[in-house]
């Protein structure tokens, strides 16, 4: 899923391994090629945010589904989304729900239905069972990851559709990477309470200060060593955390793929809540099944 130059053309990222499954429709949207104005103009905002108009978002969604060819004739397939709450709640759907669903995961075996997860830094994860023709999409921020959302997603595919994890292909889409995902100590504490390998997911760096480094004598004090030092920065690797969960669930390492794109590093291509300081659009990661 390589990065691309800024353009007004609608851009969709796909995973090469998932592209080889003939009945699958999938894609990760970018910020490029829509009609939304609040986030830089011509942006493909696919979330009903307070800054954008509902009409613009609906037109963006239709254009996105058309680009994916998730259509029957000229009619786009129904799009199922969630009110996401950073949970481990997963819904199995067979049709467009009459009421809006609340949770962070969707699975289906029903053709011509598009499942969608909205993101703007959190990881989108698509799971595909190539044998039973079942799919799932999951929203994995740090809270959902601590609650094992993707590991439970594999379990739900098994419970509803008899999925053997060895037949699952997983694609982790663009999201914030360890280079940019600075967190507080409470996040490390949450991971350490759940995972024996938690220490492998975090790295610490000294916070730099060019003035202190250039003029160290200005900051000499009579305090004990270390008391006047700048605090460490703590970063978490969500991609690795979710990869390990998929492995624990029985998915083969050679069937787990992750986008190299970091949303914070690529605000030209992707929406990022952090890079855009909270005023940003939403991308969609989607999966659907073509009828035979």
Helices and strands as residue ranges (DSSP letters): E 12-13, H 16-19, E 24-29, E 32-36, E 43-43, H 54-68, E 71-72, E 75-76, E 78-80, E 82-83, E 90-92, E 101-102, E 105-108, E 113-119, E 123-129, E 134-140, H 142-146, H 149-161, G 165-167, E 168-172, E 182-183, H 185-192, G 198-201, E 202-206, H 210-214, G 216-219, E 232-236, H 238-248, G 253-255, E 256-258, E 283-289
